[in-house]
Amino acid sequence: MRRGPSFRRLLQRGQCRQAGLSLIELMIALALGMGVALASLALLNAAKSSYVAVSDGALVQDTGRYAIDVLSRAIRQANFVPYDHPAFAATDSLDMTQLSAGILGMDNARLNSQTAALTASQSNTANYGSDVLAIRYFGSSAGNKADGSILNCAGFAVAAPANAAAIATPAAADDERGWSIFYVAADSSDEPELRCKYVTKNDGWSSTAIARGVEAFQVLYGIGDGVGNHVDGPVAQYRNASQMTAQQWRQVVAVRIAMLVRGEQNSGNDAPETVYELFGPAYRNGLDPGTTVTKLKQQHRMRKLFQATVRLRNMPS
């Protein structure tokens, strides 16, 4: 059997050569591969940014709508009296005009969740001078048990007074009324949130978060143009809480609310000079500086302004 030429002899004759890439070809291949990788990374980042922006936008929209809905339902309960309840049917001596106003408020304030009602308030400059909105109302009962038709801002049912003796005097009747108090404060991670303060079952006080990301909350109160105790006409003027008198709190027939809600991700691009006018550029009140928000704390957050005007169902007269 005849053997073929050895590998060395084939190599010497040039018949067996090692294949490979030149340095230039290798550099071109690396450059092309790196370009493809960078393009893929850019597309991935763009897709991620788009997803975060859409998700954060939906979160802001849902938060604002939910907060407006909770506030609107609570405002419409102001001054509610269950006249068909036995406790009220058994007495005709209760003068409703002697009770505290069904709508109350404070400018540039936040509250302690454990103290009673509106006591121990503090300045709220940390949250753009956000306001406090307080709502008073009687509950509703069936068979000495709350029937669920009247809820406080935390979603708990509020019962009507047990009997006529519980509302024998205006002071006693006022103590029987429920509270829904809204204000803005920061949580443990310094994220602002709209909170609800309410009376617990044991007649204590507590608060719970309603909407996270509400960094500014402003309220104006519409005063009716009626005569005497009949104030259920059109709104004559809107005032902030600091301008209200004791008599005007009893004449409130509508409430305007405005909130600035921000997202949780750095998906926005607010310029440093961005200004948010919560009640629009037409509203100018030097005594209510919180209605104009400047110097944003988190400039790269997505933000949206929400506004609503809610008419009271139960007139204060």
CORFENRA-V561125 format. One record per helix or strand of 2 or more residues. SS is the DSSP state (hx for helix, st for strand). FROM is the first residue (numbers start at 1). LEN is the number of residues. If there is no record, write none. Layout:
ss->{SS SS}
from->{FROM FROM}
len->{LEN LEN}
This chain:
ss->{hx hx hx hx st st st hx st hx hx st st st st st hx hx st st hx st st}
from->{7 23 86 96 103 109 122 125 132 164 170 178 192 205 214 235 241 246 252 276 289 292 303}
len->{7 54 4 3 4 2 2 3 6 4 6 9 8 8 11 5 3 4 11 2 3 2 9}
